[in-house]
């Protein structure tokens, strides 16, 4: 074994969104720290489009993330069988290409790609082949991994970025088009107009299982394209993923499994419980980590654990809503719950996406004609349900 070949103040295991933003923010605020990013793939950032709503970030967070923004739209819309909404909230997207370019230029030789990590400790990492890297602290950001302490549903998708031979006519992001035939739970199509002739088309499912039939989804996208009457086009990029949707869990027990190792991103259960969006939480965590007065293993574990646990507990209401969605009715009628939600005023919708609901917002969400039966609803919020009564 190759002992002590390299040392660092902080090793970030995984070069995805959360750790990339932490590394970038530390380079801005703590350039004195030697940060090392370890990525198993050929490059950091993967193959993703990360999107978020304007009010998900503070003005200061918007300012420092601005270099990563590939697209920005002033409005967005949703389509349901019995409801259409044109929302005046801004919407933004970050591409993995732009993210990778900026982070790589800033971090340079502090990024190592194509490395396989065999062992992670609070103050060391061992690579395949035996190389051992000593560190003042380690943050594990290698993405979502199943835990017996979290009960999850799944949001799975496959998206194609298509370059059309003529303008496609989509003027603004369509966050959800649920007018499509329902299948495998709640199905909708998500559209991002990159240019007048380039469009990201994602076929998305709020499903009970993780299985992703890529060929079937590709066929569904082609059927959707034809139904829209769009011109012929060429697929220039494809991405897919399976995101966790939180139903219930014991966050303290979840963190007890980590043996004192700090975590980030999905590995820290930091994602919007209902939408699966992870970028806002990644930005919040990067600011938190960069602003810490101390970056020891103990301080980072305590800070990331506390931040994750506080966010989880504050979002209990969202997990109750998710149980409505997944457990209280016919899976092919899940769209009715989302359709019912979008009757609400825009400020409530914005605070929902930002995971910053006021008590009055929660009351408004639960009032009106219920989209699920009373008995079914009581089962998922009762003290005997998977997480207990709503707080």
N, C-alpha and C positions, 0 to 999 in steps of 0.2 A: 504493500500500500504506500502511496506517495503522501507523506504527511506534510502539512504546513506549506504546501506549494504556493498558496495565495492566501492573503488575508484582506478583510474589508471591515469597515465600520458597520455596514448593513448589507446583507445579501437578500435580494428579492427573488424568490423562487417562482418562476413563471413570468413571462413577458406579455401578459394580456393587458386589458384596459386598466384595471385597478393598480397593478404594480407599475405600469408605465407612467400613469399619472403621478403616483407617489415619487417615482424617480425624477420626473420632470420638475415637480414642485420642490423637491429637496435641492435640485440643482439651482433653482432660483433663490431659495431662502436659506439653504445650508450648504453652500458650495464647499465648505471645509470638510464635509463628510465624504468618505470614500464609499460610494454606493456601487454594488455589483449586481447586475441583472442576469439571471440564468434562464434561458429559454430552450425548450426541447426542439422546437421547430426551426426551420431555416431562417426565419425572421420573426421579430416581435410583432404583436398586433393581430396576427391571424388574418382572417378574411371576413370582415364584419362591417355592418353599418350600424352605428350606435345613434339613436335618436332620442330627443327629449323635448319637453315643452318649455316655452320661454320662462314660465314662473317656477320651474323646477330648481333653478339656480338663483343665487343672489347676484346683484350687480357686480360685486367683486369677483365672484366665481366666473361670471360671464367674461370678465375682463381677462383673466389669466388663461382661460380655455379658448379664447378667440382664435389663436393660431391653428387649432385643430378643426375648426368648423368648415366643412366642405360645402354645405348647402343651408340656406335659411329661407323660410317662407313666412309671410305675415299672417296667414290664416290656415285653417285645415277644416276637414269635414268628416262626417260619419254618415253611413247609409244603413238603414234597417228596413225590414219589410213594411213597417208602419211608422217610420220616423226618418226624417232627413234633417241634419243640422249642419249649418255653416258656422264655424266657430272662429272668433276673431283673435284667438290666442296664437302667438308666434310658435313656430316649430323649427327645430334645427337638427342637423345630422352631422356626425363625424365619421369620416371614412377611415378604415384601417390603413389605407395607403398614406393618407396625409398624416395621420397619427404616427405611423412608423417613421416617416421621413423626418418629422420634427424631433421625435424622441431620440432617434438614432444619431442625428446631427449633434444633439446636445450631449448625449451620454458617450458617444463614440466608443472608445475602447473599454468602457465600463459595461458593455453588453456582450455576453457570450451566448451564441446560438448553437444549435445542434448538440446540446449537452443533455445527457440523461442523468437525472438525480435519483440516486438509490436510497439515500437516507437524509432526513431533515431533522436537525435538533434546534434548540433555542439559540445556540451559538455556533453551529457548524452545519456544513452540508458535505455529504460524500457523493461523488459522481461515479457513474459506472466506469470501471477501470481502476477505481480505488483512490482517485485524487480527493483529498480532503481540504476543504476551504474553511478556515477559522474566521469567525465574525464576532463583532460586538453584539449583533442581534440578527435574527432571520425573520422575514415575513413570508409566509406561505400563501401564494395567490394562485394556486393551480386549478382554480375553478370548482364547480359544484361536485361534491362527492356524497353519495347516499349516507344518511345517518339514521340509526334507529330512533333518534330523539326528535326527528322532524317528520311530520306528515305532509306529503306534497301531492299536488296535481302537477300537470305539465302543460306548458305552452310550446308547441313544436311547429316548425315552419321550414319552408324552402322558398328561397327567393331567387328570381332571375332578373338581372339587369339587362334590359333589351334595348338595342339601338334599332329604331324603326326607320323605314325608308322615307317616311313622311311624318309630319307632326301627329302626335298621339292625341292631343286635345285635353289632356289632364292638366288643370291649371294649378292645383294645390294638393298637398298630401291628403290622401283618404286614409284616415287612421283605421277605420273599420268599414268594409263593405260586407255586411252580413246578409245581403239579398241573395247570396249564392245558396245552392242546395246545401243543407246541413248534413254533416257526417262526422263520425269520430268525435262527438262532443260538439262544442261551439266552434263553428268554422266561419272565418272571414278572410277577405283579401285586403291586403295593405298595399298602398300605392305611393311611391315617392317620385315625382317628376324631376329628374336631374337636369334635363334640358328639354326643349320643345320636342326633341325626337328620341330622348333616352328616358326610360322609365324603369324603376325597380318595382317588380310585381312579386309580392310574397303571399303564398297561400299558407294560412295559419290556423291552428287547431288548439282549443283548450280541451285537452284530452286526459283520460285517466291513465293511459300508458305512454311509455316513452318511444315505442316503435315508430319509425319514420319511413314510410314507403315512398322513396324518392321518385321512382318511376311513375307511380300513380299521381303524385303531386305535380310532376311535370306535365302529365296529360291534363290535369285539372287547370293548370295555368294556360295551356294552349286552348282549352275549351273556353276559358274566360276571355282570352284575347279575341277569339273568333266571335264570341257573343257581343263584345264591345265594338266589333267592326274595325279594329285597329289594322293598319297596314302591315304588310310583311315586315319581319324584323329578324335581327341576329342576336343571339344570346352572347353577351360579351363577358359576363361574370355570373357566377352562381354561388350562393351561400346558404347554409342551413344550420339549424341548431335546435336544441331542446332546453328550454328554460324552466326552472322550478317556479311553481305557484304555491305559496304557503297556505296550508289549511289549519295547522296546529303544530304544537311542539313544546319542548322543554329546552329553552335556550341555554339555561345554566348547565344542564347535562350535556348539551351539544358542545359547549366550550370545555367541559371537563375532559373530553376526549383528546384535546389538543396538547396536553402535556407541557403547558407553558410556552408553546410556540405561537407567536403572533400570526394573525391571518388577515387577509384582505379579500374584497370582492365577494363572489359567490361562496368561496370557502369560508367566509365570515358571516354567511347568511345575510349579506347586505345587498338587497334587491327589493324593488317595490313588490309587496306581497301579491298584488292583483294583476298588475300589468307586466311584471317581470323585468321592467326597465332597470338597468344597473348603472347607467352613467351618472345620474345625480348622486347616488350613494358613493360611487368611486371618487367623484370630485370632492364631496364632503370629507371623505376619509383622507384623501391626499392633503387637504388643508390641515386636518387634525394632526396627522403624522409630522408634516413639515413644521408645524408650530410648536411641537413638544420641546420643552427645555432640555430633556434628556432622551437619548435614543438607545438606552441599554435594553437587553432582552426583557428584563423585568418590566421596565417602563412601557415598552411597546406592547407586550402581551396584555398588561393591565389596561392600557388605553384602547387597544382594538377590541378587547373583550367587553369593556364597559360601554363603548360606543355601540357595538353590535347588540348587546343586551338591552340597552336603553331604546334603541330603534325598534327592536322586536316587540318590546312591551308596549311602546307607544302605538304600534300598528295592530293591536289586537282586533280592533273593529274591522280592519280589512280582511283578516283571516276569517272572521265570522261571515262577512259577505262572500268570501270564497267558498265557504261551506254551503251557503245558499246555492251558489253556482254549481258546485260539484256534487252535492249530496242531497239536495232537497227536491229534486224533480227529474223529469225526463232529460237525458243528456242532449237530445236533439232539440230541446226547447230552451237551452241555456241562453240563446240569443235574446229571449224575452227579458231576462234580467238586465242585460246591458242596454237593451232598447228602453226599458223603464228608467234606467239611470240617466240617460241622456235627455230626459224631460227637464232636468234641473237647470237653474241659471248658470251662465258661464263661470262666474267666480267660484261656485261650488265645484264645478267640473275641474277647474284649474287647481284648486286646493286638493282635490282628490288625487290628481296625477302627481302633485308635489308631496303627497302623503302628509299634509298639514291640515287635516280637517278640524274645524271647530266643533264644539258640542252641538251647536245649532245645525251645522251641516249634516251631522250624523242623524239628527231627528228628521231632517228633510229627506234624506236618502231613504229612510225607512217608512215614510208616510206615503199616502196615496194608495191606490189599488195595488195590493201585493201581487208580484209576479209569480209567487209560489204559494202553495196551500199553507194555511195556518198550522196544521198539524205537522207537516213536513218541516216548516220553519222552526217550530218549537223543538223538534228533535235535534236540530243541529246547533241550537243555542242553549239547550238545557244544561244544567250542571253535570249531567251524566254523559254529555257529548264529549268529543275528542279534546276539547280545551276548556269547556266551561262557559259560563255566561259572559256576555259582552260587558266590557268595562266602559 
